[in-house]
């Protein structure tokens, strides 16, 4: 019985030792790595590769030592280091670190680059431009990312331009570590280019089909280009005529290198209402209401009515739009409006009716020919009168930006020419020209410069012959900050604002990016509304903050009227795109 007891005690002790040993093994801390000899992207890539290795203890290090060394060397190869020397220090009883000492050595240089295009793509200019712009050049360090980027760019271009059968015949990098050189060989066989096939309409009604066909930027038989499909989708959505738009190439139904295109649109027949509320330091709180009927009839006519209310201005307007081709680019619009303005020394009621003929040119000058009949009853300083004017004119505008609501660079130009033969008398004859240009640029990623120039001139017998809506006033959020809205203008003997014949404004603004969506700005605005340029220009200077939002930059400015006694200050608050 004693022998059995001794055997049991021995067995239990042995099992306990095994358990303690296993427990100690399981609870041992995993090894960590310390790198030296590298930094930047090389160090980061090595760390990412080492994370793919299984966790190991000091006891397992000899088993994985060769694997660790190979992993480090492979992580350096994408940057052209094929002969790197890697030394590992074994962990000790008191340390869970493996020290990895790296000697990069000499990088591999590209000896030759052979990129060939076979098939129809060899005659396409877009591919030729890509081949001229790639980064793989002889005598440059072999960067695997540049190699993969070139492959990806060429294959993406092939898919976008209809070379759906494109494939790599050769795609190799021959590295000679002994000579620290590499030869790149790429051969892409694009095959034949597919073309647009027949157009298939889900909605066969004549109205929608007529509008869609007016906006088509391709025809059956044209070379396939995916960017044209994207543009067509965006244009159809932008018209406001449709509540659902879908443009799909039917690649699975391609025959004889021809791909049918299915266009599915659902007309937006119902009435639409939009309401808005806002605030600006120029006009205070404001509300707006819009009613829109996208389809008045099957010819694509549309109608909208707008109401705008603020403490200083009330507007009511209607617009009836008639497409004469592409409804985004070519159309007529019949407009009526009423405006009541009660601001400073201006109290005006303006009634108008106008016919506009629009022709818009993407990336070019948009043209708006118009003729407007307007009647205005007003009190402006000591002038109290009624006017009736027939005003034909032309408005031109052009905008080119990088970015939409929050552009980083670009230009915007506006020009308007108006004249009147003098319906209410020879004294009301005039010619008025106004123009504005803005230039925006971002450099060194954190610095931004915005320049704005504005100039206007009116040729008329006397400024008193013009109603307030045609005289020049300036000052406010969008012109000369530091001054109230439209408070810069000539004054009469009683100090009342009369408005001027001429307008000039110059503005410079510098902004510095503090953090992700916050900028700090410094600005100086200078301008005048005048009849003779004898008076000194008004100057507003200050600083502001910019917060980038999905609706455009929110701008808060503290501006000082530096040429006024005591340099009074004003806060200006606006939101929206700067161009």
C-alpha positions as CSV (number, residue, x, y, z in Angstrom):
1,X,0.0,0.0,0.0
2,X,2.9,2.3,0.8
3,X,4.5,1.6,-2.6
4,X,1.2,2.5,-4.3
5,X,1.1,5.7,-2.3
6,X,4.7,6.6,-3.2
7,X,3.9,6.0,-6.9
8,X,0.9,8.2,-6.8
9,X,2.9,11.0,-5.1
10,X,5.6,10.7,-7.7
11,X,3.1,10.8,-10.5
12,X,1.3,13.8,-9.1
13,X,4.7,15.7,-8.7
14,X,5.7,14.8,-12.3
15,X,2.4,16.1,-13.7
16,X,2.6,19.3,-11.6
17,X,6.1,19.9,-13.0
18,X,4.9,19.4,-16.5
19,X,1.9,21.6,-15.9
20,X,4.1,24.3,-14.4
21,X,6.5,24.0,-17.3
22,X,3.7,24.3,-19.9
23,X,2.1,27.1,-18.0
24,X,5.3,29.0,-17.9
25,X,5.8,28.4,-21.6
26,X,2.3,29.6,-22.4
27,X,2.6,32.7,-20.3
28,X,6.0,33.7,-21.6
29,X,6.0,37.1,-23.2
30,X,6.3,37.2,-27.0
31,X,9.5,38.6,-28.5
32,X,9.6,42.2,-29.8
33,X,11.8,43.7,-32.5
34,X,14.1,46.8,-32.4
35,X,15.3,48.1,-35.8
36,X,18.4,50.1,-36.5
37,X,20.0,51.3,-39.7
38,X,16.7,52.3,-41.4
39,X,14.0,54.9,-41.1
40,X,11.0,56.3,-43.0
41,X,9.2,54.1,-45.4
42,X,11.8,51.3,-45.3
43,X,11.4,51.0,-41.5
44,X,7.6,51.1,-41.8
45,X,7.5,48.4,-44.4
46,X,9.8,46.1,-42.3
47,X,7.5,46.6,-39.3
48,X,4.4,45.7,-41.4
49,X,6.2,42.5,-42.7
50,X,7.3,41.5,-39.2
51,X,3.7,41.7,-38.0
52,X,2.8,38.8,-40.4
53,X,5.1,36.5,-38.5
54,X,3.7,34.3,-35.7
55,X,4.3,35.3,-32.1
56,X,7.4,33.5,-30.7
57,X,9.2,33.2,-27.4
58,X,12.9,33.3,-26.7
59,X,13.0,29.5,-26.8
60,X,11.6,29.5,-30.3
61,X,13.9,32.2,-31.7
62,X,16.5,29.8,-33.1
63,X,13.8,28.1,-35.2
64,X,12.6,31.4,-36.7
65,X,15.9,33.3,-37.0
66,X,16.3,32.6,-40.7
67,X,12.7,33.4,-41.4
68,X,13.0,36.8,-39.6
69,X,16.1,37.6,-41.7
70,X,14.4,36.7,-45.0
71,X,11.3,38.7,-44.0
72,X,13.4,41.8,-43.4
73,X,15.3,41.4,-46.7
74,X,12.0,40.9,-48.6
75,X,10.6,44.1,-47.1
76,X,13.5,46.1,-48.4
77,X,13.4,44.7,-52.0
78,X,10.4,47.0,-53.1
79,X,12.7,50.0,-52.6
80,X,15.6,48.5,-54.7
81,X,17.7,47.1,-51.8
82,X,18.4,43.5,-52.8
83,X,21.8,43.0,-51.1
84,X,21.0,44.3,-47.6
85,X,23.0,42.8,-44.7
86,X,20.8,41.8,-41.7
87,X,22.2,40.9,-38.3
88,X,20.1,39.6,-35.5
89,X,21.0,39.5,-31.8
90,X,19.6,36.6,-29.7
91,X,17.2,37.5,-26.9
92,X,18.6,37.0,-23.3
93,X,17.0,35.8,-20.2
94,X,16.4,39.4,-19.1
95,X,15.2,40.8,-22.4
96,X,12.4,40.0,-24.8
97,X,13.8,42.1,-27.6
98,X,15.5,41.0,-30.8
99,X,17.8,43.7,-32.1
100,X,17.8,43.8,-35.9
101,X,20.8,45.7,-37.4
102,X,20.4,46.5,-41.1
103,X,23.0,47.7,-43.6
104,X,21.1,48.8,-46.7
105,X,24.1,48.8,-49.1
106,X,23.8,49.8,-52.7
107,X,20.4,50.0,-54.3
108,X,19.5,48.3,-57.6
109,X,19.3,50.7,-60.5
110,X,17.1,50.2,-63.6
111,X,19.3,49.3,-66.6
112,X,16.6,49.3,-69.2
113,X,12.8,49.7,-69.6
114,X,11.0,48.0,-72.4
115,X,7.3,48.8,-72.5
116,X,5.4,47.7,-75.6
117,X,1.8,48.1,-76.7
118,X,0.2,45.6,-79.1
119,X,-3.2,45.8,-80.6
120,X,-5.4,48.9,-81.3
121,X,-4.2,50.7,-78.1
122,X,-0.8,51.3,-79.8
123,X,-2.4,54.0,-81.9
124,X,-4.2,55.8,-79.0
125,X,-2.9,59.1,-77.8
126,X,-4.1,58.5,-74.2
127,X,-1.8,55.5,-73.9
128,X,1.1,57.4,-75.4
129,X,0.7,60.1,-72.8
130,X,0.8,57.5,-70.0
131,X,3.9,56.0,-71.4
132,X,5.7,59.4,-71.4
133,X,4.6,60.2,-67.9
134,X,5.6,57.0,-66.0
135,X,8.4,57.0,-63.3
136,X,10.3,53.9,-64.5
137,X,13.4,55.4,-66.1
138,X,16.9,54.0,-66.7
139,X,19.5,54.9,-64.0
140,X,16.7,55.4,-61.5
141,X,16.4,53.3,-58.4
142,X,14.1,50.3,-58.9
143,X,10.9,51.1,-57.1
144,X,8.5,48.2,-57.2
145,X,5.6,50.6,-56.5
146,X,6.4,52.5,-59.7
147,X,6.4,49.2,-61.6
148,X,3.0,48.2,-60.2
149,X,1.6,51.6,-60.7
150,X,2.5,51.6,-64.4
151,X,0.9,48.2,-64.8
152,X,-2.3,49.3,-63.0
153,X,-2.5,52.6,-64.9
154,X,-2.2,51.0,-68.3
155,X,-4.8,48.2,-67.5
156,X,-7.2,50.7,-66.0
157,X,-7.0,52.9,-69.1
158,X,-7.6,49.8,-71.2
159,X,-10.8,49.0,-69.3
160,X,-12.0,52.7,-69.4
161,X,-11.5,53.0,-73.1
162,X,-13.1,49.7,-74.2
163,X,-10.1,47.3,-74.5
164,X,-11.8,44.7,-72.5
165,X,-9.7,41.8,-73.8
166,X,-6.4,43.4,-72.8
167,X,-3.9,41.1,-71.1
168,X,-0.2,41.1,-70.2
169,X,2.0,39.1,-72.6
170,X,5.1,39.9,-70.6
171,X,5.3,41.5,-67.1
172,X,8.7,40.8,-65.5
173,X,11.5,42.5,-63.6
174,X,14.9,40.8,-64.1
175,X,17.1,41.7,-61.2
176,X,20.9,41.0,-61.2
177,X,21.9,41.6,-57.6
178,X,25.6,41.1,-58.4
179,X,25.6,44.1,-60.8
180,X,23.0,46.0,-58.8
181,X,20.9,46.3,-62.0
182,X,17.4,45.4,-63.3
183,X,15.7,45.1,-66.6
184,X,11.9,45.9,-66.8
185,X,9.9,44.1,-69.5
186,X,6.2,44.9,-70.1
187,X,4.1,44.0,-73.1
188,X,0.4,44.7,-73.1
189,X,-1.8,43.2,-75.8
190,X,-4.9,45.4,-75.8
191,X,-6.8,43.5,-78.5
192,X,-9.5,45.3,-80.5
193,X,-11.4,48.3,-79.0
194,X,-15.1,47.8,-78.3
195,X,-17.6,50.4,-79.5
196,X,-20.9,51.7,-78.3
197,X,-23.8,49.6,-79.6
198,X,-27.5,50.3,-79.8
199,X,-29.2,52.5,-77.2
200,X,-31.9,50.8,-75.2
201,X,-34.4,52.9,-73.4
202,X,-36.4,51.6,-70.4
203,X,-38.8,54.5,-70.8
204,X,-39.9,54.8,-74.4
205,X,-42.0,58.0,-74.0
206,X,-41.2,60.6,-76.6
207,X,-40.7,63.4,-74.0
208,X,-38.0,61.6,-72.0
209,X,-36.4,60.1,-75.0
210,X,-36.2,63.5,-76.8
211,X,-34.5,65.1,-73.7
212,X,-32.1,62.2,-73.3
213,X,-31.1,62.2,-77.0
214,X,-30.4,66.0,-76.8
215,X,-27.9,65.3,-74.1
216,X,-26.1,62.3,-75.6
217,X,-22.4,62.7,-75.9
218,X,-21.9,59.6,-78.0
219,X,-23.6,57.7,-80.8
220,X,-23.8,54.0,-81.7
221,X,-20.6,53.1,-83.5
222,X,-18.4,55.5,-81.5
223,X,-15.3,54.1,-79.7
224,X,-16.2,53.1,-76.2
225,X,-15.3,55.5,-73.5
226,X,-16.5,55.0,-69.9
227,X,-16.0,58.7,-69.0
228,X,-18.7,59.6,-71.5
229,X,-21.2,57.3,-69.7
230,X,-20.3,58.9,-66.3
231,X,-20.8,62.4,-67.8
232,X,-24.1,61.4,-69.3
233,X,-25.3,60.1,-65.9
234,X,-24.2,63.3,-64.1
235,X,-25.8,65.5,-66.7
236,X,-29.1,63.7,-66.7
237,X,-29.1,63.9,-62.9
238,X,-28.3,67.6,-62.9
239,X,-31.3,68.5,-65.1
240,X,-33.8,68.0,-62.2
241,X,-36.1,66.3,-64.7
242,X,-35.6,62.8,-63.3
243,X,-35.9,61.2,-59.9
244,X,-34.1,58.1,-61.0
245,X,-31.2,57.8,-63.5
246,X,-29.3,54.7,-64.6
247,X,-26.8,54.4,-67.5
248,X,-25.3,50.9,-67.9
249,X,-23.2,49.3,-70.6
250,X,-24.4,45.7,-71.2
251,X,-21.0,44.0,-71.6
252,X,-22.5,40.5,-71.3
253,X,-24.6,41.3,-74.4
254,X,-21.7,42.5,-76.6
255,X,-21.7,41.2,-80.1
256,X,-19.0,41.8,-82.7
257,X,-17.2,44.2,-80.4
258,X,-20.3,46.3,-80.0
259,X,-21.7,46.9,-76.4
260,X,-25.4,48.0,-76.1
261,X,-26.1,50.8,-73.6
262,X,-29.2,50.8,-71.5
263,X,-30.6,54.1,-70.3
264,X,-33.3,54.0,-67.6
265,X,-34.8,57.3,-66.4
266,X,-37.9,58.0,-64.3
267,X,-39.5,61.4,-64.8
268,X,-40.0,63.7,-61.8
269,X,-43.6,64.7,-62.4
270,X,-44.7,66.0,-59.0
271,X,-44.3,69.5,-57.5
272,X,-41.3,70.2,-55.3
273,X,-40.9,72.5,-52.4
274,X,-37.7,73.7,-50.8
275,X,-37.2,75.9,-47.7
276,X,-34.1,77.5,-46.3
277,X,-32.9,79.6,-43.5
278,X,-29.7,81.5,-43.1
279,X,-27.8,84.5,-41.7
280,X,-25.3,86.9,-43.0
281,X,-23.9,90.1,-41.4
282,X,-24.9,92.0,-44.6
283,X,-28.6,91.3,-44.3
284,X,-29.1,89.5,-41.0
285,X,-31.5,86.5,-40.7
286,X,-33.1,85.4,-44.0
287,X,-35.5,82.7,-45.2
288,X,-36.2,81.4,-48.6
289,X,-38.9,79.2,-50.2
290,X,-38.8,77.6,-53.7
291,X,-41.5,75.9,-55.6
292,X,-40.5,73.9,-58.7
293,X,-42.4,71.9,-61.3
294,X,-39.8,70.1,-63.4
295,X,-42.3,69.0,-66.2
296,X,-44.9,71.5,-67.4
297,X,-45.4,69.7,-70.6
298,X,-43.9,66.9,-72.7
299,X,-41.5,69.3,-74.4
300,X,-39.5,69.6,-71.2
301,X,-40.7,73.0,-70.2
302,X,-40.2,73.7,-66.4
303,X,-41.4,76.3,-64.0
304,X,-40.1,77.6,-60.6
305,X,-41.0,80.4,-58.2
306,X,-38.8,81.8,-55.4
307,X,-39.4,83.9,-52.3
308,X,-36.6,85.5,-50.4
309,X,-37.1,87.5,-47.2
310,X,-34.6,89.4,-45.0
311,X,-34.7,92.4,-42.8
312,X,-33.4,94.6,-45.7
313,X,-34.6,92.9,-48.8
314,X,-37.7,91.1,-50.1
315,X,-37.8,89.3,-53.4
316,X,-40.4,87.4,-55.4
317,X,-39.5,85.8,-58.8
318,X,-40.6,83.3,-61.3
319,X,-38.8,81.5,-64.1
320,X,-40.2,79.5,-67.0
321,X,-37.5,77.5,-68.8
322,X,-37.7,76.3,-72.4
323,X,-35.0,73.9,-73.7
324,X,-33.8,74.5,-77.2
325,X,-31.4,71.5,-77.2
326,X,-29.4,70.2,-74.2
327,X,-31.4,71.7,-71.3
328,X,-28.2,72.2,-69.3
329,X,-26.5,74.2,-72.0
330,X,-29.0,75.8,-74.4
331,X,-32.3,77.2,-73.2
332,X,-34.6,80.2,-73.0
333,X,-36.0,81.5,-69.8
334,X,-38.8,83.9,-69.2
335,X,-38.4,85.7,-65.8
336,X,-40.6,88.0,-63.8
337,X,-39.7,89.6,-60.5
338,X,-40.5,92.0,-57.7
339,X,-37.9,93.4,-55.3
340,X,-38.3,95.7,-52.3
341,X,-35.1,97.1,-50.9
342,X,-35.0,99.2,-47.7
343,X,-31.4,99.8,-46.8
344,X,-29.6,102.9,-45.5
345,X,-30.8,105.8,-47.8
346,X,-32.4,103.5,-50.4
347,X,-36.1,102.6,-50.5
348,X,-36.9,101.0,-53.8
349,X,-39.6,98.8,-55.3
350,X,-38.6,97.2,-58.6
351,X,-40.8,95.2,-61.0
352,X,-39.2,93.4,-63.9
353,X,-39.9,91.0,-66.8
354,X,-37.1,89.5,-68.9
355,X,-36.3,87.1,-71.7
356,X,-32.9,85.3,-71.5
357,X,-31.2,83.2,-74.1
358,X,-28.6,81.0,-72.5
359,X,-25.7,79.2,-74.2
360,X,-23.3,77.5,-71.7
361,X,-19.9,76.1,-72.8
362,X,-18.2,73.6,-70.4
363,X,-14.8,74.9,-69.5
364,X,-15.5,78.0,-71.7
365,X,-17.5,81.2,-71.6
366,X,-21.2,81.0,-70.7
367,X,-23.3,83.5,-72.6
368,X,-26.6,85.0,-71.5
369,X,-28.3,87.4,-74.0
370,X,-31.2,89.2,-72.4
371,X,-33.7,92.0,-72.7
372,X,-35.4,93.3,-69.6
373,X,-38.3,95.6,-69.0
374,X,-38.2,97.1,-65.5
375,X,-40.2,99.7,-63.6
376,X,-38.9,101.1,-60.4
377,X,-40.4,103.4,-57.8
378,X,-37.7,104.7,-55.5
379,X,-36.5,107.2,-52.9
380,X,-32.7,107.5,-53.0
381,X,-31.3,110.3,-50.8
382,X,-33.1,113.4,-52.1
383,X,-34.1,111.7,-55.4
384,X,-37.7,110.5,-55.6
385,X,-38.9,109.3,-58.9
386,X,-40.3,106.5,-61.1
387,X,-38.4,104.9,-64.0
388,X,-39.4,102.7,-66.9
389,X,-36.5,101.1,-68.8
390,X,-36.0,98.7,-71.6
391,X,-32.6,97.1,-71.0
392,X,-31.0,94.7,-73.5
393,X,-27.6,93.3,-72.5
394,X,-25.1,90.4,-72.4
395,X,-23.6,88.6,-69.4
396,X,-20.5,86.4,-69.7
397,X,-19.1,84.1,-67.1
398,X,-16.4,81.5,-66.9
399,X,-15.1,79.3,-64.0
400,X,-12.3,76.8,-63.9
401,X,-11.6,75.2,-60.6
402,X,-9.8,72.2,-59.0
403,X,-12.3,71.1,-56.4
404,X,-16.0,72.0,-56.3
405,X,-17.4,73.6,-53.1
406,X,-13.9,73.8,-51.5
407,X,-11.6,74.5,-54.5
408,X,-7.8,74.6,-53.9
409,X,-7.1,76.6,-57.1
410,X,-8.9,78.2,-59.9
411,X,-10.3,81.3,-61.6
412,X,-13.7,82.9,-62.0
413,X,-14.6,85.7,-64.4
414,X,-17.9,87.7,-64.8
415,X,-18.7,90.4,-67.2
416,X,-22.0,92.2,-67.8
417,X,-22.9,94.9,-70.4
418,X,-26.2,96.7,-70.2
419,X,-27.7,99.6,-72.1
420,X,-30.9,101.4,-72.5
421,X,-32.4,103.6,-75.4
422,X,-34.2,105.6,-72.7
423,X,-37.9,104.6,-72.6
424,X,-38.8,107.1,-69.9
425,X,-36.9,110.0,-71.5
426,X,-33.6,110.9,-73.2
427,X,-31.9,111.4,-69.7
428,X,-32.3,107.7,-68.9
429,X,-30.1,106.6,-71.8
430,X,-27.1,104.8,-70.5
431,X,-24.4,102.2,-71.1
432,X,-23.2,100.2,-68.0
433,X,-20.3,97.8,-67.9
434,X,-19.3,95.7,-64.9
435,X,-16.7,93.0,-64.5
436,X,-15.1,90.9,-61.7
437,X,-12.3,88.4,-61.6
438,X,-11.1,86.1,-58.8
439,X,-7.9,84.1,-58.7
440,X,-7.2,81.3,-56.1
441,X,-4.1,79.2,-55.6
442,X,-2.8,76.8,-52.9
443,X,0.9,76.3,-52.7
444,X,3.2,74.2,-50.4
445,X,0.0,72.5,-49.2
446,X,-0.7,74.9,-46.3
447,X,-0.6,78.3,-48.0
448,X,-3.5,79.9,-50.0
449,X,-3.8,83.2,-51.8
450,X,-7.0,84.7,-53.0
451,X,-7.1,87.8,-55.2
452,X,-10.3,89.6,-56.3
453,X,-10.7,92.6,-58.7
454,X,-13.9,94.4,-59.5
455,X,-14.6,97.3,-61.9
456,X,-17.7,99.0,-63.1
457,X,-18.5,102.1,-65.2
458,X,-21.7,103.8,-66.4
459,X,-22.0,106.4,-69.1
460,X,-25.1,108.4,-68.4
461,X,-26.0,112.1,-68.5
462,X,-26.4,112.3,-64.7
463,X,-26.4,109.6,-62.0
464,X,-29.7,111.0,-60.8
465,X,-31.3,109.8,-64.0
466,X,-30.6,106.2,-63.0
467,X,-32.7,104.2,-60.5
468,X,-30.9,102.8,-57.5
469,X,-30.8,99.3,-58.9
470,X,-28.4,100.6,-61.7
471,X,-26.2,102.8,-59.5
472,X,-23.0,101.5,-57.9
473,X,-22.7,100.9,-54.2
474,X,-20.1,98.8,-52.4
475,X,-19.1,97.6,-48.9
476,X,-19.9,94.4,-47.0
477,X,-19.0,90.7,-46.8
478,X,-18.3,90.2,-50.4
479,X,-16.6,93.5,-51.3
480,X,-14.9,95.8,-48.8
481,X,-15.0,94.2,-45.3
482,X,-15.0,96.6,-42.3
483,X,-18.0,98.5,-43.8
484,X,-21.8,97.9,-43.7
485,X,-23.4,96.4,-46.8
486,X,-23.6,99.0,-49.7
487,X,-22.6,101.9,-47.5
488,X,-19.6,103.1,-49.7
489,X,-20.9,105.5,-52.3
490,X,-21.0,109.3,-53.0
491,X,-23.1,111.4,-50.7
492,X,-25.2,114.5,-51.2
493,X,-25.0,117.7,-49.1
494,X,-27.0,116.1,-46.3
495,X,-24.7,113.2,-46.1
496,X,-27.1,110.8,-47.8
497,X,-25.8,108.0,-50.1
498,X,-26.6,108.7,-53.7
499,X,-24.7,105.9,-55.5
500,X,-22.0,106.3,-58.1
501,X,-21.2,106.1,-61.8
502,X,-18.0,104.0,-61.2
503,X,-17.0,101.1,-59.0
504,X,-13.5,99.8,-58.2
505,X,-12.6,97.1,-55.6
506,X,-9.3,95.3,-55.0
507,X,-8.8,92.5,-52.4
508,X,-5.9,90.4,-51.3
509,X,-6.3,87.5,-48.8
510,X,-3.7,85.1,-47.5
511,X,-4.7,81.9,-45.6
512,X,-2.6,79.4,-43.6
513,X,-3.8,75.9,-42.8
514,X,-3.6,75.4,-39.0
515,X,-5.1,71.8,-38.9
516,X,-7.1,69.6,-41.1
517,X,-10.2,71.8,-41.7
518,X,-9.2,75.1,-40.1
519,X,-7.4,78.0,-41.8
520,X,-6.3,81.4,-40.5
521,X,-6.6,84.3,-42.9
522,X,-5.2,87.8,-43.2
523,X,-6.8,90.2,-45.7
524,X,-6.9,93.8,-47.0
525,X,-9.8,95.1,-49.1
526,X,-9.9,98.5,-50.8
527,X,-12.6,100.0,-52.9
528,X,-14.7,103.0,-53.9
529,X,-18.0,103.9,-55.5
530,X,-17.5,107.3,-57.1
531,X,-18.5,109.8,-59.7
532,X,-15.1,111.3,-60.3
533,X,-12.4,109.3,-58.4
534,X,-11.6,112.4,-56.4
535,X,-12.3,110.8,-53.0
536,X,-9.9,108.5,-51.2
537,X,-10.6,104.8,-51.4
538,X,-12.0,103.0,-48.4
539,X,-9.7,100.3,-46.9
540,X,-10.7,97.4,-44.7
541,X,-8.1,95.1,-43.1
542,X,-8.3,92.3,-40.6
543,X,-8.0,88.6,-39.9
544,X,-10.4,85.7,-40.0
545,X,-10.9,81.9,-39.6
546,X,-12.1,79.5,-42.2
547,X,-13.8,76.2,-41.4
548,X,-14.1,73.8,-44.3
549,X,-17.6,72.3,-44.4
550,X,-19.6,70.1,-46.9
551,X,-21.5,73.3,-47.9
552,X,-18.3,75.3,-48.6
553,X,-16.0,77.3,-46.3
554,X,-17.6,79.0,-43.3
555,X,-15.8,82.3,-43.0
556,X,-15.7,84.5,-39.9
557,X,-13.8,87.8,-40.4
558,X,-12.9,90.6,-38.0
559,X,-12.3,93.7,-40.2
560,X,-11.2,97.2,-39.3
561,X,-12.1,100.3,-41.4
562,X,-8.5,101.6,-41.1
563,X,-9.1,105.0,-42.8
564,X,-12.1,105.9,-40.6
565,X,-11.6,107.8,-37.4
566,X,-10.9,105.3,-34.6
567,X,-10.7,102.4,-37.1
568,X,-14.1,100.9,-36.2
569,X,-14.5,97.2,-36.6
570,X,-17.1,94.8,-37.9
571,X,-17.6,91.0,-37.8
572,X,-18.5,89.4,-41.1
573,X,-20.0,85.9,-41.4
574,X,-20.5,84.1,-44.7
575,X,-20.7,80.5,-45.9
576,X,-20.3,79.1,-49.4
577,X,-17.6,78.6,-52.1
578,X,-15.1,81.4,-52.7
579,X,-15.2,81.1,-56.5
